[in-house]
């Protein structure tokens, strides 16, 4: 079987959607062929659909608004923000426009737009091209924030995003792009049993399967998934300790159903994200879990995240700043080893 | 113009009487712009994106006094069910939002959509002189020119951004800003609705025929405060501008009987609108 990278899967999904619907447009910087976007997700689209691929100036403060204007008038624009770091420039449009139009206009409009953007480090790009800023988006009402991982059905996620009548921010990951889009076969992957929730932007639940008593739940998303799976494998091999891993496909609205079910079995929860700790995705999950699952939690929720600070360019410094498999495994051990 | 004037005076009276809460931004003194320009637009296909000072544009485009009044009064029958209030309106082909500069990118996207639809629509975005401080304006002038968008930028230059005089906020020439992007610009400084009507007719026709953007600067003066009671301008200056009140300029062209008839018609319609809005249920009220 031919290996399909995550970048190829996302690109193929866009090709399918462009072929099916002529209301889908692509906007972004450097998206024209032969370059096809900085990470090649739009490759081939401008050659085949030149009238529906709009290459833009470097104008992030406006581009989300431009996409919103198209969406207000019935089109389905897909906007690429080349690096997730640049989304800070777009925040007025996100907070005072995209987040508001449908509700403040009393449901007189729909807003079917997609903003795709890669987050994440581990490529040595340094402080302004390596961040995971999705935590800034989960505080914005009325938008969907979806997070792709290398084990998700990326074609289905792109389809879910483009066909939504509400704004979707599709968080991609730079390291993920070049890796194979590894899907479970017969419900299994890497020795784990894998279950998938129903509906758009599903969560993936990795468990050890029959007979194994899980000791902890690790909830994660995006580019952290392979790192967390490495940690879970390490814990099995070295400690004979089984974890369940929930990989969220959607961070907003947050559906913690599979996390609640898992914690009912394990009583212990670790959150793992690549962004800096303070005010992060894990903080929101921890707050909700103590509201929803106080009776099931036998230990305090523990968060694994980057240290607060910049992401240095030098590989050794970057590694030290970002959470790795060892950090995740240590967090589980610290938690499960603590008195109940 | 008289209908818009009396509508907004009524709003200010209602605020003073404690009948309204929140805020509002009236265009008293600037009515010639809304009336002179929007007469050239076709509400069934053209699109407007306006700003916080939007009542005149809304009324000239839709004629819907009850929907706007009910919206500002927080009634269920308001055009946005009371959710938007004075500066966040939506009607067919009409949108407003309350952040300076925030609206220009969205209008640009609307114009791109309408260019693609190919129905010949002109999109008009209303800016103020204050909006010229926002970087998005220049990003969008650039994109509108690059993409040949049928987008008319209208700068209503009322000489003040809230309390800050233009001289402290706007350097250089406003038309030259557009011309630097290869966008045709015309500027006039008048409160005469006939003059605005003529210039706006040229601008709208140019955008419709060339399918390219244009910029129109309409020099004007706001006789009312920025919002309600926040005026720090020299009263003598405001008084001097009253001689150029667009109602006085236009009124001088018609006989007293015709003027009285227009005013009576407007007063009757306004009284009906006030009664209808006041009778509507309050949005979010808990049933007794």
Interface residues (C-beta under 8 A of the other chain):
Chain A: X25 X54 X56 X57 X59 X61 X62 X63 X64 X65 X66 X67 X68 X69 X70 X71 X72 X73 X74 X75 X77 X92 X93 X96 X97 X100 X101 X103 X104 X105 X106 X108 X109
Chain B: X47 X79 X80 X81 X83 X84 X88 X90 X91 X95 X97 X98 X99 X101 X102 X104 X105 X106 X107 X108 X109 X110 X111 X112 X113 X114 X116 X117 X135 X136 X139 X140 X142 X143 X146 X147
